């Protein structure tokens, strides 16, 4: 089994993710090979909260050029985690909107 800190790579701090915080939706960068169940268990274990649902999006890497050579940036997987109504919030995100 993977370590929970290998599944959750870090928070996504953008305007769109800030707008979702009052709705108890938090956005994280996650490992490419992680599934919804692993993400739910990792968030519950790390932040001691109750997760209602997990939505995932995978963004392809952009094509970049350096002179004649071209390549891609790595693809990124993001998870939007919705907490249950009776769960406490995640302190890190809640301190950002105050």
C-alpha positions in Angstrom: 0.0 0.0 0.0 1.1 3.5 -0.8 2.0 6.1 1.9 -0.8 8.7 2.2 1.7 11.5 1.7 2.7 10.0 -1.6 -0.9 10.1 -2.8 -1.6 13.8 -1.8 1.1 15.9 -3.4 -0.1 19.3 -2.3 -2.9 21.9 -2.4 -4.1 23.7 -5.5 -4.1 27.5 -4.7 -6.0 29.3 -7.4 -9.0 31.6 -7.6 -11.3 28.9 -8.6 -10.2 26.7 -5.6 -10.6 29.6 -3.2 -14.2 30.1 -4.4 -15.1 26.5 -3.6 -13.8 26.6 0.1 -17.1 28.0 1.5 -18.9 25.1 -0.1 -16.5 22.7 1.7 -14.7 21.7 -1.5 -11.0 21.5 -1.4 -8.6 20.9 -4.3 -5.4 18.9 -4.2 -2.7 17.7 -6.6 -2.6 14.0 -6.4 -0.5 11.1 -7.7 -1.3 10.1 -11.3 -2.0 6.5 -10.4 -4.2 7.2 -7.4 -7.9 6.4 -7.5 -10.8 8.0 -5.8 -10.9 5.5 -2.9 -7.2 6.0 -2.1 -7.6 9.8 -2.3 -10.6 9.7 0.1 -8.7 7.5 2.6 -5.6 9.7 2.4 -7.5 12.9 3.0 -9.4 11.4 5.9 -6.2 10.1 7.5 -4.1 13.3 7.0 -6.6 16.0 7.9 -8.9 13.9 10.3 -12.1 14.9 8.4 -15.0 13.0 6.8 -15.1 13.0 3.0 -18.4 12.8 1.1 -17.2 12.7 -2.5 -14.1 12.9 -4.7 -14.1 14.3 -8.2 -11.0 13.9 -10.4 -9.6 15.7 -13.4 -6.5 14.9 -15.4 -4.8 17.8 -17.3 -2.5 16.8 -20.2 0.9 18.3 -20.3 1.5 21.3 -22.6 3.8 21.1 -25.6 6.9 23.2 -25.1 9.7 24.0 -27.5 13.3 24.7 -26.9 14.7 25.6 -30.3 14.4 22.6 -32.6 13.4 20.1 -29.9 9.9 19.9 -28.6 8.5 18.0 -25.6 5.7 17.9 -23.1 5.4 19.1 -19.5 4.1 16.4 -17.2 0.4 15.7 -16.9 -1.3 16.7 -13.6 -4.1 15.0 -11.7 -6.3 17.1 -9.5 -8.9 15.9 -7.0 -11.7 18.1 -5.7 -12.7 16.7 -2.3 -16.1 17.5 -0.8 -16.5 17.1 3.0 -19.6 16.0 4.8 -21.7 18.6 6.5 -20.9 17.3 10.0 -17.2 17.2 9.4 -14.8 20.0 10.5 -13.0 22.0 7.9 -9.4 21.8 6.8 -7.5 24.4 8.8 -4.9 25.2 6.1 -7.6 26.2 3.6 -9.9 27.8 6.1 -7.1 30.2 7.2 -6.6 31.3 3.6 -10.1 32.8 3.1 -10.2 34.9 6.3 
